[in-house]
């Protein structure tokens, strides 16, 4: 198990995609699109420069998508994606849905943080429609696949219940991007509070099959303050992913396993005393 600090800028989604797959074709299209790149850069400018939030740009899109595809491959051993269960397509199509919805989920940040998931849908539709028509000869199937992608984008919001496996995977992939690299810039600019300090404590998030449940998420940190991120960010997203009964979370502090429930009780007391609540930048 790799407990070293994740170098987010070195993550490559391409490594997880089969050659000549439709998912790879979509990935190459999105990463090669000047419009998508511009949206992601502008989204990050809104998030980091204007609001002092965590990374919501190109690197976040890549890392979240990488996480989501790893989760997809793990859960594919246990669950049947909705794209297959509903007779729309095959596993490659389901993987394409997860990839596209995760990569584009935050582009609506170019408009505003508030309701950015709705803005992301409006911006994603014209980006996706033409490419899906290229990939699928059948316009009806292209529209069905688009509907799955749009649900994944919309449902990444913490408070929105995911109604497909693919959307739940997108939400978990997003939530697992919480290593210290994501909050490095705001921290260096002087944002020092429980949210930035806890995020700076997390070195890596490891995704693998679990012993008791299909998916195990191991959060490796060098300071127990990172547990705040697990409780306030990751667990909140998992709770509305539709997969909450199928995920186990392990916490390692300097390689030593913590009993998560004990530490969470401590943080609940501290949060209650301080009046701390989770701000939008950590969602």
Secondary structure, 3 states (H helix, E strand, C coil): CCCCCCCHHHCCHHHHCCCCCHHHHHHHHHHCCHHHHHHHHHHHHHHHHHCCCCCCCHHHHHHHHHHHHHHHHHHCCCCCCHHHHCCCCCHHHHHHHHHHHHHHCCHHHHCCCCCHHHHHHHHHHHHHHHHHHHHCCCHHHHHHHHHHHHHHHHCCCCCCCCCCHHHHHHHHHHHCCCCHHHHHHHHHCCCCCHHHHHHHCEEEEEEEECCCCCEEEEEEECCHHHHHHHHHHHHHHHHCCCCHHHEEEEEEECCEEECHHHHHHHHHHHHHHHCCCCCHHHC
